[in-house]
Amino acid sequence: MTESATIQSLLAIEALGLTVAAGSKGLDGPVLWAHSCELSDPWMWLGPNELLMTVGLGIPKRAAEQVSFLQCLARAGLAGLAIGEDLLSPPISQKMLEAADALDFPILMIPHRIPFVAVSRTVAAANSSTQTQQILTLNRLYRILVEQSDDASTFLSRLEGVFNVCMAVIDADTGAPILHGSLDIENHDGGDGVRTWSVPSTHPAVLHISEGSAFMLDAFTALHLRHAIAVAVDRVIVARLGRINRGTQIMASVLMGQPIRMVDNTTAVELGMEPSDWLALAMPTCDDDDLQLVLAQAGIAQLSALSDGNMLAVVNADDVKAACGLLLGSAQRIGVSAPFRDLHGIAAACKSAQWALGSIREGQRGIAYHADVELSLLPRSAAEARNIVTRVLGSIHTENDDDSVLLATLRCYLENDRNWSTTSDALGIHRQTLGYRLKRIETETGRSLKSTRDLSELWIACSATAYL
């Protein structure tokens, strides 16, 4: 970068009449811009190496608050604080002056006769060559943005070369990387060298920058950088959502029993599904859980769909451990199928994943593998489920409206631990009507609702109907 104005060079200009009140050891720092601000949090509006000019309206009155105010300015990397001698500022406490000396943060006084704009113009004139360099840098920034592809695999690394910094862009909700740079956020010690900005993208994202000691981004350049990265983030998210939607279309088609087309196999390969073992995952999800995007952000290939409050996802066998680790925090319970190898096995695998999920009690947290559920009370295949339902429930599991009412009544009765009041309230019927229906259920199934053995069979059969 071209040499910039410094606090020392401004002090050398007698016409400005600036004097040093504290922080005399920090006079050699560069001053890229000088700006006035009377807000109570000027560090939110000015950036590194910029001089804050104020008549003091935003400076706190209490000594401790003045010290905190100064520390915030120093942490933001400002070049210094210049206070106008206009009798509007509260008295500057000795503690604030001592803090400035300790931080090597210059506090200057501007004579009443000197307008702030004179200081700003002096800094601008001194930095004219720096501003030219800044324009060239921004030109390179936007050229890289124009050349960015949807995967953006090299986008941040190219920007790092332009600005001589290390960067990372992560998902603000999940912490997963969106754009990969050389900054390792997970293993970084979180020192003062890393600055954090929100990214004004449609999808919430955070930019982390580790700046070298030789160069710090000024607020103007940082603003352009954040907006350029926002465009890149939105492009990446749109591309990933597009891949998710393509996978969802395949899953929905297969689960609905539609014929598998050659193009479906081709699309699965394009989406990253390898010609080796796949596994299906089943997990409960809420409307605001974007579990599909969580996998996509981590670079895990998937065919996924939402079905009856569950997310069903098919992933490569090598990605199962990573996928479960990412999803378990939100899903709490995950069922994993046995391995299979192509689209023809998806429907059965999703069923087995759901059966494994059913072996984990609600409220518990964990992962259940279909092959490891040694004593499952649920059927292990659709044929086994159909056999149990037919043998135990008989005629009450049909398309007949009366019989479907009986099945719904039985399920509600068992789910409410055979409590008549709770069951009748849940169904919106009178207790006498409930008694009539329960008597019919006993007659149709040939099983007694007072027998522990019969109740167990009825419960297993009701559970099995969900997998037909």
Secondary structure per residue as TSV (DSSP state, phi and psi in degrees):
chain	resnum	aa	ss	phi	psi
A	1	M	-	360.0	148.5
A	2	T	-	-70.7	148.5
A	3	E	-	-61.0	135.9
A	4	S	-	-105.6	172.6
A	5	A	E	-65.9	154.6
A	6	T	E	-128.2	166.5
A	7	I	H	-59.1	-40.4
A	8	Q	H	-61.7	-41.5
A	9	S	H	-68.5	-31.8
A	10	L	H	-70.1	-37.5
A	11	L	H	-65.1	-28.8
A	12	A	T	-73.9	-13.3
A	13	I	-	-87.7	102.4
A	14	E	G	-61.3	-31.1
A	15	A	G	-63.3	-26.0
A	16	L	G	-79.2	-27.6
A	17	G	-	66.3	24.5
A	18	L	-	-71.4	144.3
A	19	T	E	-129.9	156.3
A	20	V	E	-98.4	125.9
A	21	A	E	-96.4	-29.9
A	22	A	E	-168.7	167.1
A	23	G	-	73.6	37.0
A	24	S	G	-67.8	-15.1
A	25	K	G	-84.2	-3.1
A	26	G	G	-109.7	25.8
A	27	L	T	-79.1	-12.5
A	28	D	T	-90.1	-1.0
A	29	G	S	-69.4	147.4
A	30	P	E	-70.0	149.4
A	31	V	E	-121.8	108.3
A	32	L	-	-86.4	-26.4
A	33	W	E	-160.2	154.8
A	34	A	E	-126.1	127.4
A	35	H	E	-142.0	143.6
A	36	S	E	-94.1	144.9
A	37	C	-	-157.2	131.7
A	38	E	-	-113.3	14.6
A	39	L	S	-78.1	162.4
A	40	S	S	-79.4	-11.2
A	41	D	-	-130.4	61.6
A	42	P	G	-63.5	-21.3
A	43	W	G	-66.0	-15.3
A	44	M	G	-79.4	-15.2
A	45	W	T	-117.3	-17.3
A	46	L	-	-113.3	157.1
A	47	G	-	-120.6	-169.7
A	48	P	T	-57.0	140.6
A	49	N	T	64.5	24.4
A	50	E	E	-111.5	138.9
A	51	L	E	-91.0	123.9
A	52	L	E	-87.4	124.2
A	53	M	E	-110.9	134.6
A	54	T	E	-153.3	149.5
A	55	V	-	-86.3	-3.1
A	56	G	S	103.4	5.1
A	57	L	T	-64.9	-28.1
A	58	G	T	-93.1	-3.9
A	59	I	S	-80.4	128.9
A	60	P	-	-63.3	161.7
A	61	K	S	-89.1	-35.5
A	62	R	S	-79.4	146.3
A	63	A	H	-61.2	-45.6
A	64	A	H	-62.9	-38.9
A	65	E	H	-71.3	-31.8
A	66	Q	H	-64.7	-40.5
A	67	V	H	-63.6	-44.1
A	68	S	H	-63.0	-40.0
A	69	F	H	-58.7	-46.1
A	70	L	H	-66.0	-40.4
A	71	Q	H	-63.3	-37.4
A	72	C	H	-65.0	-39.9
A	73	L	H	-62.5	-42.9
A	74	A	H	-66.4	-41.7
A	75	R	H	-63.7	-32.1
A	76	A	T	-76.7	-5.9
A	77	G	T	82.5	16.8
A	78	L	-	-62.7	153.7
A	79	A	-	-74.4	-29.3
A	80	G	E	169.4	179.1
A	81	L	E	-122.8	122.9
A	82	A	E	-115.3	119.5
A	83	I	E	-107.8	128.8
A	84	G	E	-74.6	136.6
A	85	E	-	-83.8	69.7
A	86	D	S	-116.3	11.0
A	87	L	S	62.7	17.1
A	88	L	-	-98.1	-20.2
A	89	S	S	-79.9	143.0
A	90	P	-	-65.2	158.2
A	91	P	-	-56.3	133.2
A	92	I	-	-79.4	120.0
A	93	S	-	-73.3	158.0
A	94	Q	H	-64.2	-33.9
A	95	K	H	-64.4	-36.9
A	96	M	H	-67.3	-40.8
A	97	L	H	-65.2	-40.4
A	98	E	H	-66.5	-37.4
A	99	A	H	-64.7	-38.9
A	100	A	H	-63.0	-40.9
A	101	D	H	-64.4	-41.1
A	102	A	H	-66.8	-33.3
A	103	L	H	-91.5	-3.2
A	104	D	T	54.0	40.8
A	105	F	-	-108.7	111.5
A	106	P	-	-66.2	134.1
A	107	I	E	-114.6	119.7
A	108	L	E	-111.0	158.4
A	109	M	E	-116.9	131.6
A	110	I	E	-105.8	123.6
A	111	P	-	-58.8	150.7
A	112	H	T	-58.5	-31.3
A	113	R	T	-76.3	-12.7
A	114	I	S	-98.8	114.8
A	115	P	-	-69.8	147.5
A	116	F	H	-58.6	-33.7
A	117	V	H	-62.9	-26.7
A	118	A	H	-65.3	-39.4
A	119	V	H	-67.6	-43.3
A	120	S	H	-60.8	-44.4
A	121	R	H	-66.7	-35.7
A	122	T	H	-64.0	-44.0
A	123	V	H	-65.2	-42.3
A	124	A	H	-62.5	-42.6
A	125	A	H	-65.1	-40.4
A	126	A	H	-67.2	-26.2
A	127	N	T	-105.1	17.3
A	128	S	H	-58.1	-41.1
A	129	S	H	-68.8	-33.7
A	130	T	H	-64.7	-39.1
A	131	Q	H	-67.1	-34.7
A	132	T	H	-62.7	-43.2
A	133	Q	H	-62.3	-37.7
A	134	Q	H	-62.9	-42.2
A	135	I	H	-63.4	-41.0
A	136	L	H	-64.3	-38.4
A	137	T	H	-64.6	-43.5
A	138	L	H	-65.4	-33.3
A	139	N	H	-61.9	-41.3
A	140	R	H	-65.8	-38.8
A	141	L	H	-57.8	-50.1
A	142	Y	H	-74.7	-25.4
A	143	R	H	-67.1	-41.8
A	144	I	H	-63.1	-38.8
A	145	L	H	-63.5	-42.5
A	146	V	H	-63.0	-35.7
A	147	E	H	-83.9	-3.6
A	148	Q	-	-65.2	136.1
A	149	S	-	-93.2	173.6
A	150	D	S	-63.8	-34.3
A	151	D	S	-79.3	-21.3
A	152	A	-	52.6	33.3
A	153	S	T	-66.0	-28.2
A	154	T	T	-113.1	5.9
A	155	F	H	-60.5	-53.0
A	156	L	H	-67.1	-37.4
A	157	S	H	-63.9	-34.7
A	158	R	H	-69.3	-39.3
A	159	L	H	-66.6	-36.1
A	160	E	H	-60.1	-36.2
A	161	G	H	-68.2	-32.0
A	162	V	H	-72.9	-43.9
A	163	F	H	-100.5	-3.0
A	164	N	T	58.2	46.7
A	165	V	E	-135.9	168.1
A	166	C	E	-108.6	136.1
A	167	M	E	-134.6	159.3
A	168	A	E	-151.4	141.2
A	169	V	E	-121.3	121.0
A	170	I	E	-121.8	160.2
A	171	D	E	-70.0	125.7
A	172	A	T	-67.0	-24.5
A	173	D	T	-87.6	-42.5
A	174	T	T	-108.1	-18.1
A	175	G	-	81.1	0.9
A	176	A	-	-74.9	143.6
A	177	P	E	-67.8	138.0
A	178	I	E	-103.1	-47.7
A	179	L	E	-120.1	130.1
A	180	H	-	-94.3	126.5
A	181	G	-	-123.7	-162.4
A	182	S	S	-90.0	-6.1
A	183	L	-	-83.4	122.1
A	184	D	-	-95.5	96.3
A	185	I	T	-65.5	-38.9
A	186	E	T	-61.8	-37.5
A	187	N	T	-103.4	6.9
A	188	H	-	-79.1	144.7
A	189	D	-	-78.9	-1.0
A	190	G	-	71.5	28.4
A	191	G	-	-71.4	-179.5
A	192	D	T	-67.2	-15.5
A	193	G	T	-73.6	-9.9
A	194	V	E	-103.9	124.0
A	195	R	E	-107.0	149.6
A	196	T	E	-126.2	132.4
A	197	W	E	-130.9	145.4
A	198	S	E	-74.9	148.2
A	199	V	E	-104.5	126.3
A	200	P	-	-77.8	51.8
A	201	S	S	-96.2	166.7
A	202	T	S	-63.8	-43.6
A	203	H	S	-88.9	130.9
A	204	P	-	-61.4	125.9
A	205	A	E	-143.4	159.7
A	206	V	E	-129.8	135.1
A	207	L	E	-102.2	126.1
A	208	H	E	-111.5	132.0
A	209	I	E	-130.1	128.3
A	210	S	E	-104.9	108.1
A	211	E	E	-93.2	138.1
A	212	G	-	-70.8	159.7
A	213	S	T	-66.6	-20.2
A	214	A	T	-84.1	-15.0
A	215	F	-	-153.9	131.6
A	216	M	-	-124.0	139.0
A	217	L	-	-67.9	130.2
A	218	D	-	-79.6	165.0
A	219	A	H	-62.0	-37.7
A	220	F	H	-65.2	-47.1
A	221	T	H	-66.3	-40.7
A	222	A	H	-61.8	-36.8
A	223	L	H	-61.4	-47.0
A	224	H	H	-64.7	-39.7
A	225	L	H	-62.4	-44.5
A	226	R	H	-62.0	-41.5
A	227	H	H	-71.2	-35.4
A	228	A	H	-65.5	-41.5
A	229	I	H	-67.2	-33.5
A	230	A	H	-60.6	-42.6
A	231	V	H	-62.4	-43.3
A	232	A	H	-63.7	-42.0
A	233	V	H	-61.5	-45.8
A	234	D	H	-62.5	-38.2
A	235	R	H	-62.9	-44.7
A	236	V	H	-64.7	-44.4
A	237	I	H	-63.7	-42.7
A	238	V	H	-60.9	-42.4
A	239	A	H	-64.0	-41.6
A	240	R	H	-68.9	-39.0
A	241	L	H	-64.4	-35.1
A	242	G	H	-63.1	-41.0
A	243	R	H	-66.3	-40.0
A	244	I	H	-60.8	-44.7
A	245	N	H	-63.8	-37.5
A	246	R	H	-64.6	-41.5
A	247	G	H	-67.0	-37.0
A	248	T	H	-64.1	-38.5
A	249	Q	H	-62.1	-41.1
A	250	I	H	-65.0	-47.0
A	251	M	H	-60.0	-47.0
A	252	A	H	-61.2	-41.1
A	253	S	H	-63.3	-45.1
A	254	V	H	-67.4	-43.7
A	255	L	H	-67.5	-25.8
A	256	M	T	-83.2	-1.3
A	257	G	T	82.7	15.1
A	258	Q	-	-75.5	152.1
A	259	P	-	-60.0	141.0
A	260	I	-	-83.3	124.7
A	261	R	-	-96.3	160.9
A	262	M	H	-59.9	-36.8
A	263	V	H	-65.2	-28.8
A	264	D	H	-65.2	-42.7
A	265	N	H	-63.7	-41.0
A	266	T	H	-63.6	-43.5
A	267	T	H	-63.7	-40.4
A	268	A	H	-60.0	-41.4
A	269	V	H	-65.8	-42.1
A	270	E	H	-62.1	-30.8
A	271	L	T	-81.8	-0.1
A	272	G	T	101.9	5.7
A	273	M	-	-77.1	117.4
A	274	E	-	-81.0	153.0
A	275	P	S	-77.7	57.5
A	276	S	S	-145.4	-157.8
A	277	D	-	-67.2	137.5
A	278	W	E	-116.8	159.5
A	279	L	E	-136.1	148.4
A	280	A	E	-101.2	140.6
A	281	L	E	-116.2	141.6
A	282	A	E	-129.6	134.1
A	283	M	E	-154.7	148.3
A	284	P	E	-70.5	149.0
A	285	T	-	-143.7	153.2
A	286	C	-	-101.5	165.6
A	287	D	T	-60.6	-31.9
A	288	D	T	-92.8	3.1
A	289	D	-	-86.6	120.2
A	290	D	-	-104.3	66.0
A	291	L	H	-67.5	-30.2
A	292	Q	H	-63.0	-41.8
A	293	L	H	-70.2	-31.2
A	294	V	H	-58.4	-45.2
A	295	L	H	-65.4	-43.2
A	296	A	H	-62.9	-40.1
A	297	Q	H	-62.0	-30.5
A	298	A	T	-86.5	1.5
A	299	G	T	76.4	22.3
A	300	I	-	-93.3	119.6
A	301	A	-	-65.5	144.1
A	302	Q	-	-155.4	152.6
A	303	L	E	-120.7	118.1
A	304	S	E	-141.9	158.9
A	305	A	E	-159.7	155.8
A	306	L	E	-98.3	134.4
A	307	S	E	-147.7	115.5
A	308	D	T	52.4	47.3
A	309	G	T	80.9	-0.3
A	310	N	E	-114.4	150.6
A	311	M	E	-99.9	129.2
A	312	L	E	-111.1	125.8
A	313	A	E	-135.1	134.4
A	314	V	E	-106.3	125.1
A	315	V	E	-131.2	163.1
A	316	N	E	-66.0	145.5
A	317	A	G	-56.7	-36.2
A	318	D	G	-67.6	-17.3
A	319	D	G	-100.3	-1.5
A	320	V	H	-61.2	-46.9
A	321	K	H	-60.7	-45.9
A	322	A	H	-65.4	-41.0
A	323	A	H	-63.3	-45.2
A	324	C	H	-63.9	-38.6
A	325	G	H	-62.2	-37.5
A	326	L	H	-73.7	-36.4
A	327	L	H	-90.1	-23.1
A	328	L	H	-62.6	-33.2
A	329	G	H	-60.3	-38.0
A	330	S	H	-90.2	-42.1
A	331	A	H	-80.4	-29.0
A	332	Q	S	70.5	-43.0
A	333	R	E	-128.4	132.5
A	334	I	E	-135.3	130.1
A	335	G	E	-104.3	138.1
A	336	V	E	-122.4	132.7
A	337	S	-	-80.4	176.8
A	338	A	-	-76.2	159.1
A	339	P	-	-65.4	149.6
A	340	F	B	-148.8	176.3
A	341	R	-	-125.9	-11.4
A	342	D	S	-152.8	179.9
A	343	L	G	-62.0	-27.9
A	344	H	G	-64.9	-22.5
A	345	G	G	-94.7	1.1
A	346	I	H	-64.1	-48.1
A	347	A	H	-58.9	-48.2
A	348	A	H	-66.0	-38.3
A	349	A	H	-65.9	-39.6
A	350	C	H	-64.6	-37.1
A	351	K	H	-62.4	-46.0
A	352	S	H	-66.7	-33.5
A	353	A	H	-66.3	-39.0
A	354	Q	H	-67.1	-37.2
A	355	W	H	-64.6	-41.3
A	356	A	H	-63.9	-40.2
A	357	L	H	-60.4	-39.2
A	358	G	H	-65.6	-16.8
A	359	S	T	-79.6	-10.5
A	360	I	S	-97.6	123.2
A	361	R	-	-65.9	146.2
A	362	E	T	-62.4	138.3
A	363	G	T	96.7	-20.2
A	364	Q	-	-89.3	161.2
A	365	R	-	-124.7	129.1
A	366	G	E	168.6	179.2
A	367	I	E	-120.8	129.4
A	368	A	E	-117.7	122.7
A	369	Y	E	-93.6	133.3
A	370	H	G	-54.3	-40.1
A	371	A	G	-70.6	-19.9
A	372	D	G	-98.2	-4.5
A	373	V	-	-79.7	90.9
A	374	E	T	-68.8	-45.3
A	375	L	T	-120.0	75.6
A	376	S	-	-86.4	132.7
A	377	L	S	-83.2	-1.1
A	378	L	S	-103.7	153.5
A	379	P	-	-67.1	155.5
A	380	R	S	-102.5	-0.6
A	381	S	S	-152.8	162.2
A	382	A	H	-64.3	-36.9
A	383	A	H	-64.5	-41.3
A	384	E	H	-65.8	-40.0
A	385	A	H	-62.6	-43.9
A	386	R	H	-63.8	-38.1
A	387	N	H	-65.7	-42.7
A	388	I	H	-64.7	-45.7
A	389	V	H	-62.3	-45.5
A	390	T	H	-64.9	-42.6
A	391	R	H	-70.9	-36.8
A	392	V	H	-93.9	-47.8
A	393	L	H	-86.9	-26.5
A	394	G	G	58.7	-128.1
A	395	S	G	-75.0	-15.0
A	396	I	G	-77.1	-7.2
A	397	H	S	-105.8	77.6
A	398	T	S	-138.6	-178.5
A	399	E	S	-83.4	-6.3
A	400	N	-	-64.1	133.1
A	401	D	H	-59.7	-42.4
A	402	D	H	-63.1	-41.7
A	403	D	H	-69.2	-36.1
A	404	S	H	-66.1	-31.4
A	405	V	H	-65.8	-40.6
A	406	L	H	-64.5	-41.2
A	407	L	H	-65.1	-42.7
A	408	A	H	-63.4	-37.6
A	409	T	H	-65.8	-44.5
A	410	L	H	-61.4	-45.3
A	411	R	H	-62.3	-44.8
A	412	C	H	-64.3	-39.9
A	413	Y	H	-62.5	-43.8
A	414	L	H	-72.3	-39.3
A	415	E	H	-66.0	-25.6
A	416	N	T	-98.9	24.8
A	417	D	T	55.0	36.6
A	418	R	T	61.5	27.5
A	419	N	-	-85.5	116.3
A	420	W	H	-64.0	-44.5
A	421	S	H	-64.0	-47.0
A	422	T	H	-64.1	-40.7
A	423	T	H	-67.1	-45.8
A	424	S	H	-65.2	-36.8
A	425	D	H	-65.7	-42.1
A	426	A	H	-64.8	-35.3
A	427	L	H	-87.5	-14.0
A	428	G	T	71.7	35.9
A	429	I	-	-127.7	165.9
A	430	H	-	-77.7	154.9
A	431	R	H	-59.8	-34.6
A	432	Q	H	-65.9	-38.2
A	433	T	H	-64.6	-41.0
A	434	L	H	-60.9	-43.8
A	435	G	H	-61.3	-39.2
A	436	Y	H	-63.1	-44.6
A	437	R	H	-65.6	-41.9
A	438	L	H	-63.7	-36.0
A	439	K	H	-65.4	-40.6
A	440	R	H	-64.5	-38.5
A	441	I	H	-61.4	-43.6
A	442	E	H	-62.1	-39.6
A	443	T	H	-67.6	-46.0
A	444	E	H	-69.2	-36.6
A	445	T	H	-92.8	-17.5
A	446	G	T	71.7	24.3
A	447	R	-	-128.4	146.6
A	448	S	-	-94.6	135.4
A	449	L	T	-80.2	3.7
A	450	K	T	-103.2	-7.7
A	451	S	-	-93.3	126.9
A	452	T	H	-60.8	-42.6
A	453	R	H	-62.9	-46.1
A	454	D	H	-65.8	-39.0
A	455	L	H	-62.1	-39.1
A	456	S	H	-62.9	-43.9
A	457	E	H	-64.5	-41.4
A	458	L	H	-64.6	-39.1
A	459	W	H	-64.9	-45.0
A	460	I	H	-63.4	-41.1
A	461	A	H	-66.2	-41.6
A	462	C	H	-61.8	-40.6
A	463	S	H	-65.3	-36.1
A	464	A	H	-68.8	-24.5
A	465	T	G	-63.1	-24.2
A	466	A	G	-69.1	-15.9
A	467	Y	G	-108.4	13.9
A	468	L	-	-94.9	360.0
